[in-house]
């Protein structure tokens, strides 16, 4: 049984194996983002703080892209799926962030939730076919390929960094604070 904190986030297990610990921390970070975006309308998801153009809606779309990039494209070697496959990333390398303003709250949440669900399935598949040492099918430009372990740690870092941004934005939107 997983313990859940007062914000509805699953607590990472305090004494588990490496896989359960890494997945526990990733799920905690994902739940933190969901909590920070919970209940916001289009204006709330489009709010910015200070000089930054970063929004919670952009963050949802960016992290949906990052989920698909690392677990679908990098780890499993799959081609990009919609909407990512139709983007001219050279013309706008921050398209995921910018285009979020055109999407409604349900579309943004759905895009992110669908990406997370695919990622969970792809991680389970990779764990069954090589565990944490399984290398990504797509190599970096220097010929190296990250392991699933590296990708999971990177995703925890990616969410944790953006969740710090989400804390500031959410407090600006409606004063909501919390861990």
N, C-alpha and C positions, 0 to 999 in steps of 0.2 A: 504494500500500500504506500502511495506517495503522499507525503505531507504537503499541504497547500498553505501558503501564508495568507495574511489578511487581505492581500490584493488579488488573490486567486491564482498566484503563481506556484507551480510545483517546485518544492524545495529540492535542490540537488542532494543525492544521497550522501550522508556524511562518511559512510564506510562501505564502499562498493569497489568493484573492479574498474579498470581503466575505461572500458567501453561505457558502462553505466554512469560513471562520473562525468565523462565528456558529454554524453548525450543529456545527462541531467542538467549540466550547466548551460548547454545550448537551448534546451527547452525553457529553462528559467529566463534566459535572455529574450527568447522569442515572446514569452508571456509578458515580460516587462514592456516590450514594444506594444503589444496588444493592449495592455492596460493604459499606457500613455496615450493611445489613440482612441480609446473607448469613449463612446458617446458623443464624439465631436461631429459637427455638421461640416459642410463644405468650407465655410469660413474658418472654422477652427483648424481644419486640416491644411488650409492655405496660409495661415498666419506665419509671420516671420518675426524674428527678434533682432533688433539692432541692425547692423549693416549686412547681416547674413541673409541670403536668399533661401536658405534651407527651410523646408516646411515638413510637417508630419506626414502630409500626403505624399510629398516627394520621397520621404524616408521609406514609407510603405512600398512605393513603386521601386525605389532603388534596391531595397532589401529583397523584394521579389526577384529582381534581376540577378542580384548576387547569389541568391539561393539557386536559381536555375543555372547560372554560369558555373558555379563550383560543383554542384552535384550532378547536373544533367550533362553539361557540355564538357567540363574538365574531367571529372571522375569517370563518367561513363562514355565520353566521346560522342554524345548525341549532337545533332545539329540544333541550332537555335530554333525555338518555337515562337509562335505569335505571343506577344506583339514584338518581341525582340528581333525576329528575323527580318522585319521590314524597315528597321531603323538604319539610317545612314550615320553610323557612330563617328565617322571622320568629320562629318559636317557639324555634329553636335554631340561631343563625348559625354555630355551631361543630360542627354535626352530624357533619361528616366526621371531625373529630378525636375526638369522643366515641363515635361508633358503632363505631369501629375495634375497641374492646374486645370486641365481639360477634362479630367475624370471625376466622377461623383464619388462620394464616400463609400458607397456599397461596391462600386467597381474596384476602387483601390484596395479595400479590405479583402474582397474576393480574389483579386489578383495575387495578393500576398498570401492569403490562406491556401490557395491552390498550389502556389509554389512551395510552401512549407510542406503540404501533404505529399507532393511529388518527391521532395527531398527526403522526407522520412522513409518513403518506400525505397528510394534509391540507396540510401544509407544502409537499410536493412539488407538489401540485395548485395551490396559491397561487403558488408560484414560477413555474410554467409559465403562469399566467394573470395576470401582472403583476409578478412579481419582488418584491423587498423593498419597493418603493413601493406595492404593493397595499394598499388600505385595508380595514379590517375592515368587514363588512356591518352590524354592530350599532354604533351610535354611542353615545357617552357622553351623560350627561344634558345636557351643554353643547353638544351637536351635533357635537362632534369625533369622528373615528374614527381609532384608531391604525393605523399602517402595520404590515405584517408585520415590518419591521425593528425597530420599537418592541416588538412582542410578543415577538420572539426575545430581544431584550436584557432585557426584563422577566422572561422565563422563566429566563434564565441567572442573573439576580439572585435570583429566587425560590429556585431550587435552591441557589445558593451560600450564601444566608442559612440555609436549613434544613439544609444539609450541615454547617454549623458547629454547629448544635444536635445533629445526628446524631453528630458526633465526640464530644461530651460524653456523650451517652446511651450510645453503644456502649462507651466507656471505662468507664463506670459499671457496665454489664452484665457485662462479662467481661475488662476490662483491655485490650482491643484498641485500639491506637493506630495512628496513621499519618497521613500528610499530610492 
